[in-house]
Amino acid sequence: LDSLGMQRHITARCAHFSLIPSIVASSLLVLTTGRQYCERYVEQLPLAILPCPVPFPRLMYYQLWHARTHHSAAAAWLRDCVKTVAASLRKE
């Protein structure tokens, strides 16, 4: 945004990201986030998905974990499950 001479104006903050679509639907606010997240709510709430009016880089998601769980078989299994699901979502 800096390179375009623009600034972000944060109007609201929310402790739970899943509540934001309802907040946006009952206000004049705008949410900029990934399309797949928004598509979950378009049929349930009075929302519309529009292209971002400025160039927007692809969102990158990362998994982070505490060092003590790095060698845990259960944690490694869960991380692999998350990675597999995320990879399948990219193909859609």
C-alpha positions, 0 to 999 in steps of 0.5 A: 500500500505504501508504494501506492500512496495508500494506508490501511485503516483498521476499524474493528478488531475481533478475537475470533476470525470466524465472527468477522463475516457476520460483522461485515455483513451487518455493517459497511465494513470491508474484509480483505482475506482469502477467497476460499474463506469468504466463499464459506459465508456468501450463501449464509450471509448477505455478502459479496466477493469482489476483486481487490481494487489494488494489486494483492499478493497471494496469501501464504500460510505457515504452520508453526509449532513449539520446538518440544513438539517437533519430534512428537509422532502425533504432532508430526501426523497432525502437521502432515494432515494439515499440509495434505488438506491445504494442498488439496484446497490449492487444487480447487 
